[in-house]
Amino acid sequence: MFMPIVRIDLWAGRTPEIKEKLIQNVSKAVAETIGKPVDHVTVIINDVPKENWGAKGIQASKL
């Protein structure tokens, strides 16, 4: 079992290269912080369309 699991919600539209770098950097930071090998860390990125995201009562696609 891979632990911990880090879930990141982002607005959709980032490139695969940016996501890859994010996964690498987050995995490394978590592994170093908890003293576990990086291969124990799982990162899940959820691409959320702006129309499915809201803040302060406003749909993000209208910001």
Sine and cosine of phi, psi and omega as CSV:
sin_phi,cos_phi,sin_psi,cos_psi,sin_omega,cos_omega
0.00,0.00,0.67,-0.74,0.01,-1.00
-0.99,-0.12,0.86,-0.52,0.03,-1.00
-0.64,-0.77,0.63,-0.77,0.06,1.00
-0.99,0.10,0.18,-0.98,0.11,-0.99
-0.93,-0.38,0.81,-0.59,0.03,-1.00
-0.94,-0.34,0.82,-0.57,0.02,-1.00
-0.93,-0.36,0.76,-0.65,-0.03,-1.00
-0.82,-0.58,0.84,-0.55,0.08,-1.00
-0.99,-0.17,0.82,-0.58,0.00,-1.00
-0.74,-0.67,0.45,-0.89,0.18,-0.98
-0.90,0.44,0.64,-0.77,0.00,-1.00
-0.89,0.46,0.50,-0.87,0.12,-0.99
0.82,-0.58,-0.08,1.00,0.01,-1.00
-0.98,0.18,0.48,-0.88,-0.06,-1.00
-0.96,0.27,0.38,-0.93,0.08,-1.00
-0.85,0.53,-0.56,0.83,0.00,-1.00
-0.92,0.40,-0.66,0.75,0.04,-1.00
-0.90,0.43,-0.67,0.74,0.02,-1.00
-0.89,0.45,-0.65,0.76,0.02,-1.00
-0.88,0.48,-0.71,0.70,0.01,-1.00
-0.90,0.44,-0.64,0.76,0.04,-1.00
-0.88,0.48,-0.71,0.70,0.02,-1.00
-0.87,0.49,-0.70,0.71,0.00,-1.00
-0.88,0.47,-0.75,0.67,-0.06,-1.00
-0.93,0.38,-0.67,0.75,0.02,-1.00
-0.92,0.40,-0.70,0.72,0.01,-1.00
-0.86,0.52,-0.72,0.69,0.01,-1.00
-0.89,0.46,-0.71,0.70,-0.02,-1.00
-0.89,0.46,-0.69,0.72,0.00,-1.00
-0.91,0.40,-0.72,0.69,-0.01,-1.00
-0.86,0.51,-0.72,0.70,0.01,-1.00
-0.90,0.44,-0.64,0.77,-0.06,-1.00
-0.92,0.38,-0.64,0.77,-0.06,-1.00
-0.99,-0.14,-0.03,1.00,0.05,-1.00
0.95,0.33,0.59,0.81,0.04,-1.00
-0.85,-0.53,0.36,-0.93,0.06,-1.00
-0.90,0.43,0.51,-0.86,-0.01,-1.00
-0.87,0.49,-0.45,0.89,0.00,-1.00
-0.96,0.26,0.00,1.00,0.11,-0.99
-1.00,-0.05,-0.16,0.99,-0.10,-1.00
-0.99,-0.11,0.72,-0.69,0.09,-1.00
-0.91,-0.42,0.72,-0.69,0.05,-1.00
-0.86,-0.51,0.77,-0.64,0.04,-1.00
-0.87,-0.50,0.84,-0.55,0.05,-1.00
-0.97,-0.26,0.82,-0.57,0.06,-1.00
-0.97,-0.24,0.90,-0.43,0.09,-1.00
-0.99,0.10,0.89,-0.45,-0.05,-1.00
-0.93,-0.37,0.84,-0.54,0.07,-1.00
-0.88,0.48,0.59,-0.81,-0.04,-1.00
-0.85,0.52,-0.49,0.87,0.01,-1.00
-0.95,0.31,-0.22,0.98,0.04,-1.00
-0.98,-0.20,0.20,0.98,-0.09,-1.00
-0.78,-0.62,0.70,-0.71,0.05,-1.00
-0.64,-0.77,0.48,-0.88,0.07,-1.00
-0.53,-0.85,0.64,-0.76,0.02,-1.00
0.85,0.53,0.49,0.87,0.03,-1.00
0.98,0.18,0.19,0.98,-0.04,-1.00
-0.84,-0.55,0.71,-0.71,0.08,-1.00
-0.92,0.39,0.75,-0.66,-0.09,-1.00
-0.85,0.52,-0.52,0.86,0.01,-1.00
-0.92,0.38,-0.22,0.98,0.02,-1.00
-0.97,-0.23,0.05,1.00,0.03,-1.00
-0.99,0.15,0.00,0.00,0.00,0.00
